[in-house]
């Protein structure tokens, strides 16, 4: 039943046609009738499933019976059980009083002796560890518990690291679209680790820069004021997939006279593509996706994008890139004594980082890292609040019984058929986008769930425990 609700998110994010996609689309278009209709459909599906499940329990489980034919027998046996337990309890209390009295020792069979436990005087942590050994042993024997606790521990450690290493102010500043003009990040890139699962590897981003020594630069004086600058930006490209973008960023230092620059592209087979000359300012960008549109039509024939002509195989009919060493040559002339020229080549690939990027060149590892502490906090608060309230409601239902129990159980069964995720998404899109409102919706819808019935079953057994009978006997 929970997985049916999860189909809402799956269909929307993976663009599958279905009732989940229809729900999100209807919410966006404020088609309230369709939204309410879909939620009702979910509710009916859940009702039918729960009904069929209850019938199946009665057919399969021998402990489950339909009707109340054995109610009288059960009530009689219940009274007999209470009397016998009260008798044993009185005997134990009398034996304990005799054992506590000074100079008096209890006699009789060893089965009647009472073990008096002394107070644990060990330090608090050691005492807690001693008392926790049985619980820790049960957890270790459960593989799912070990895996779950390990995952939670990793998430907690990563959340603490995120809060310390990436303050929330820096994360917000990075995530703003106007602050994220990161020219070295490709658009909608896959995570870099996808190459471990691919036979044909996807190209990463390649960066060559004269400022950090990854490109060759040679300056030759021609006269007192004129100098020739030759820059070679070489990179190896062994991939069978074309890159997304190729950009050249030129930086010129001058006072009055702007430099003159020639740019050419050399393929691994020696073919050279000349992009002409231009006079540049202090910063100038060559976007080869635009420059390649000026290339002859013969070079771009059969290619999906003009940029691919820079990497295309010259063989007729081939639409694959050439593999090997490419070179971007920049030849510049400066006309002042202290003028200089630097270049940076960025070949944007198909993969980036641990989480990829979005359509605004933002590294998705930032929202993933900051999503962990937020999700853990909300999940912990929601689970804590819902669990405490659920236990209290189950205790009230089990203790008082009668019409209180009937009311709680009927309300729980009604709430069980409500699709929590669908209602929360509807509230988020239509009414409020506050995180605390959504948390409140989840808590309210999680209070009356199957846990109420589970806790009630446990508390009904606890209700008949000896110490409860003793409390009743003493008024």
N, C-alpha and C positions, 0 to 999 in steps of 0.2 A: 504493500500500500504506500509506503514511504517512497519507493522507487517510482511509482506512478507520478507522484508530485515532483520528483526530480526530473522527470521528462520535460517539465516546463523550461528549466534552465538549459537542458541539453538541446532541445529543439530550437530554442532561440539563438544560442551562441553558435550552434553548428548549422544553422539555417536549414533545418529539416521541416518540411510541411507537416503540421499536426495541430492538435488542440493546444499544446503549449505555446507554439508560435502564434496561434490565433489569439490566445489570451493576452500576450504582450502587445501584439498589434492593436487589439481592441482597447487596451488601457491607454496606449499612446494616442489613439483617435477619440478617446473619451466616449466610447460606445458602451455605456454603462449596462444596457440590457444584455449585450453579448457577454460582458464580464460576469454579471450575476448568473447568467445562464450556464456558463462554463463551470463556475463554482458549484452550482446546484448539481451539474452532471457529475463532478468529482464526488460530491456528497452522496449521491445515489449509488455510485460505484462502490464507495466505501461501505455504505449501509448493506448492500447486497453481499459484499465480501464478508463483513462481520457476521451477518446472519448465516451464511453458508458455513462459516467457520464454527459458529456455535453448534449448529446441527452436527457438524463433523465431530466435534468434541463428544457430544452425547452418544454418537454411534461407535466411536473408537475407544474412548477412555472409559474403562469399567467403573471408575470412581464417580463419574458424572451421571446423574439421573434426572429425568424430566418429571416434574410434579412434586408433591409433598406427602406421599403416602406413608413415608417412614418418619414423619415429623414427630409423632407421638413417641415412638420407640426411642428416637434420638434424645428427646427431652428427658425421658425417664432415665436412660443410661447416663445422661449428663448430670442429673441430680445424684445418682449413686456415685459417680466419679468424684463429684465435689465433696460428698461426705467422707469418702475414703481418703482423699487428699488432705482434708482438714484434720482427720485423725492422725495421719502420719506427721503432719505439720506440728500438731500439739505435742506429740511425742518427742520430736526433734527439739522443740523449744524447751521442754522440761529437762531433757538431757543436757542442753547447753547451759541452763541455769545452774544445774548441779555441778557441771564442770567448772563454771566460773566462780562458784562459791569457795572461799578459802578453807583449806584443810579437808575438802570433800572431793573424792575422785569418783567418777562414774564407773559403775560395775555393769556386768552383764556381757552379752555377746559382743564381739568386735563389730558386728554390723550396726550396733546401736551407738557406737562411739561417735563423737562429734569432733572434727578437726578444727581447731581454732587457729586462724591464720594471723600471724603477726604482721605488723605494719612494715612495709618495705622501706628501709631507711637508707637505701643506696642513693647516690646522686640522681637528680631528675632525669638527665639524658640516658644514663645507664638503665634506670628503672623503666623509662619509656621504651628503650630498645628491647628489654627483656619481655615487656608486655606485648611488644609488636612482633615478636618472633613467630607466633602462630600465623598471624596475618601475612607477614612477609613470606612465610613458607607456602601459604596458599597461592600467593601471587606468582612466586617463582615456578610453581607446578603448573601454572596456566600459561601456555605460549602466547595466547592472544593478549593477556594482561601484560606480559613482559614487552611484547611488541608495542602495545598501546602506550605504556609508560615511557618506553624509549623514544617514541615519536614525540610525545608531549615534552619530554626533557630536552630534546633537540630544538623544538620550537621555542621553549622558554629561553634557552641559551642564545639562540639566534635573535630573539626579541630583545633581550638585554643588550646584546651587541649592537643591534640596530639603534636603540634609543641612545646609546653612548656615542657610536661612531657617526650616525646621521641624525643630528638634531631635527626636530620637527620643523623648525623655521627653514633650515636648508632644504628639507624634502619638499616643503610647499613651494619655495622659491624655484626649485628645479622643475617642479611639475607644471608650473604656469606656462601656457603655450608661448607667451611673448618672451619668456626667458629661456626657451629651449631650442635656440637656433644652433644646435650642435651639428656642425657640418660633417663630422666624422662618423655620424650614426646613420645607417641606411634606413629607409622607410619600410615599415612592416617586415622587418627581418626575422628570420627564425633564430632560435637559440643556437649557440655554437655547437652544443653537444649532439645535435641531430646528425652531424657528420659521422658519429660513431655507428650509426645504424643505416647508413647509405653506402651503396657501392660507388656511385658517382658523387664525389664530394662537392659541396656548395662552397663558393669562394667567400672568404672573409674580407673585411675591409683592409686595403693595403694603403699605407701612408709612407711617403718619401718626402723628406724635408731637408733643405740645405742648412737650416738652423740647428738641427740636432745631429748632423753628420751622416744621415742616411742617404744623401744624394751628393754627387760630385759637383764642385763649383770651382771655376778657374777664372781669375781676373787678370787681364793683360792691358797695361797702359798703352795707349796709342799716342797721346800727347799729354801736355800738362793737365788738361781738363777732361779729355776724352779717354774713356776706358771701355774695353770690350769684356763682357761677362758671358762665359759659356757654362751652362748648367745642364747636367745629364741626370735624368731621373729614370733609373732602370729598375725593373721589377720582374720577377718570375711569375708566370701565370700558367699553372698546369691543369686548369679546370676545364670541364667540357660544358660549362654553363656561362652565359654572358653575365657581366656585372650589371648592377642597376644604374650606376652613374659614374662618370669620370669628370673630375673637376680639378682645375689648376688655379692655385691662389698665388698671385704675385704681390710682393711687397717691395716698394721702392723708397729709398731715402734720398731726398734732394731738396733744394731750396727753391729754385726758380725753373730750371730746365728739366722737363720731364723726359724719362728714358724712352728709347725706341726698342721694341722687342719683336723677334721672329720666333714662331713656334712651329715645330714639326713633330710628327708621330712616326715612329719606326717600328714595323712589325718584325716578328722573329725571322721571317724569310728575307728580310732586307728591304722590303718595300717601304718607301717613305711617303707620308701624306703631309703636304705643306698647308698650313693654315694662315700663311701670310704674315704681315707685320702690322703693328699698331703702336701708337703712342699711349703709354699708360700713366695713370695717376699714382698716388701713394699706395693705393690698394686696387687691384684689378683681378677679376675672376673670369676664367675661361670655363664655360659650361659646355663640354663637348657634345652633349645631347643636342644643343642648339647649333653648335658649329658644324656637326656632321650633316645637318640638313642641307648645307651648301655643297656637299660632295656630289660628284657626278651620279646620275641615276644608275649607271651600270654598276657602280660599287655597292649601291644599296639594294640591288635587285634581289628579290626573294627573302629579304630580311624584315623582321617584324618592326624593328626600330632603327632609325638612322645611326644611333650610337653603335650598333652592332657592326657597322662597317669598319670600325677601328680594329675589331678583333676577328672579322670574318676570314674564312679560308678562301683564298683566291680561286680555288678550283670551282669550275662551273657546276652549279647545282648544290654546292655545299652550304649548309646553314649552321655549321658548327664553328666555334672559335678556334683559332690557332693556339696551340700550346707552345710555351717557350718563353724567351726573355724579350720583353717589350722595352722601348726607350722613348721617353719624351724629351726632346731637345729644346732648350730655350737659349736663344742667343740675344743678348741685349747690349745696347750702347748707352753709356751714361755720359753726360756732358758737363759735369761739375767735378771738382777735385775730390771731394769727400762723398760723392754719390755712391750708392750701393744698390744691389738688386738681389732678392732672395725669392725662392719658389718652393711651393709645397704642392705635391700631387696626391690626391685622395681618390682611390678607386673603391667605390662603395660596393660591397658584396651582397650576399644573400643571407649571411648569418652574422649575429652580433651578441656578445655577452652570454650570460647564463640564462636570460629570460627573453631575449629578442627585443624588439622595439615596436612602437605604435606608428600611426600615420603622421605624428608630429615629431618624429625623431627622438622620442623620449625612451630612455632605458627602462624597461619594464621590471627590472630587478628592484627599483626603488619602491614602487607600490606593493610588490610582493613582500619585501622585507618589512615595510611598515604595516602591511596588512596582518602580519603575524601577531604583534602585540595587541592591535585593535581587536582582532578576531578572538584571541585568547581571553582578553579582558571581558568582552561582551559575552563570550561563551561561558566563562566562569561565573560571571554575575547572573546570567540568565539561568544556568543550571542550578546555582546555589539557591536563588530565590524560588525557582519553580520547585526544586526538590523539597525545601523546607516547608513551603506552603502545602505541597502535595502530601507530605507525611502528616502534617497537622490535620488536613481534611480527612485523610484515611483513618487517622486515630479517632477523630470525632465520629465518623461513620461507624467504625467498628465498636466503639464503646457505648454509644447511646442506642444504636440499632433503631428499630421501628421506622417511623416516618422519616426521621433524619437520614437513616441509612438508605431508604428507598429514594429519597430526593437526591442525595449525593450520587447514587449509582445511576439514576436516570439522566442526571445532568452530565455525568461522565460519558455515558454512552452517546448522548447527543454531541458532545464536544469531540469525541473520538472520530466522528465522521466528517468533521470540518477539515478541509485541506489547508493546513497551516501555511505552507509556502505560498499558495495562490492568494490567500488573504493578505499575507504580509507584503507581497509584491503589489497588490492592489492598493493597499494603504500607502505604500511608498510612492507610487506614481500619482495617485489621485489626491491624497489628503496631506501627507507630511513626509518630508525627506529627512526628518530628524532621526539620528541613530537611536536616541533614547525612546522615541515613540515606537520604532520598530522592535527594540528590545522589549518594551512593555507588551506589544502585541504577541511576541513569541512566549513571554512569560505567562500571559493570560491564557493563551491557547494551549500551553504545556501543563498548566496546573491540573486540569481535569483530563487526564489521559490514562493509558493502560496502567501507569504506575500506581494510580489510586487503587485499582483492583488488586494489584500485586501486594502493595503495602497493607491493604485491608485484610487479605488472606493471612499475612504474617501476623498482624496485630490481633486477629481473631484467635489465633493460637496463643499469643502472649496474654490475651485477656484471661485465659484459663490457667495461667501459671500459678504456682503455689504462693508466691509473694502477693499476687493480686487477691487470691482467696484469703490470705492472712489479713490483708488490709480490710477486706469486706467483713471478715469474722470479728475484727476489732472495732468495727463501726467506722 
